[in-house]
Amino acid sequence: AANNLTELECLMYGDAFMAAKNDEATAKEEIYVIKAAEAYKRAYNMNNNNFTAAFNAGISYYNQFTTLDEKAGENTRALQALNANKPAAPKDPKKKAEFDKAFAAKVASIKALNVALEPDTKAAVDAAIEWIEKAFNTVKDKEKLERLEKNVAARSVDFLATLYQYKRDKVRGKDQKAYDELDAKFNAFDKLHDKYNN
């Protein structure tokens, strides 16, 4: 709040919050990841050559994305289990109508959970892409990469390929232009995998 932390102190705070996130398996975990991202972004804003700060901010958002995506996956599996274990409907037309209405309400409630997760998931994916790309763009054109720079570049292209693949798959069959653009981004980063992993 006093705004007097140094770049290194901001990085250390980010690392501390990420370590606390790894120690917590509670709702606090999300708070720690958000705080870590804020600290890393603050360090980067003090020095926009600090590719590790940008990368770590991106990873904080990537962690938020994976947590939300896991929740969506759990909901999808619950929906599949509900459908797979659907009991036989009563023969009586009146009871069947009540049964169908109750079952449809259960299905709708699970689907609503995933719809509610979508805005936060999209925001986390977009922020992860923004910050991981900042890190990658800082090191990608260097003639000779140091070990840490090469590691960040290699991991960045893998994370970015995964994120663009996720975004691409979300628009499949809905928006062909967006699909093609995201597919091109995915392929561009996917092709770089071997360049930085040698």
Protein Blocks (a to p, Z undefined) as FASTA:
>chain_A
ZZpacfklmmmmmmmmmmmmmmpccfklmmmmmmmmmmmmmmmmmomklmmlmmmmmmmm
mmmmmmmmmmmmmmmmmmmmmmmmoccddfblklmmmmmmmmmmmmmmmmmmmmmmmmmm
mmmmmmmmmmmmmmmmmmmmpmbacfklmmmmmmmmmmmmmmmmmmmmmmgoklmmlmmm
mmmmmmmmmmmmmmmmZZ
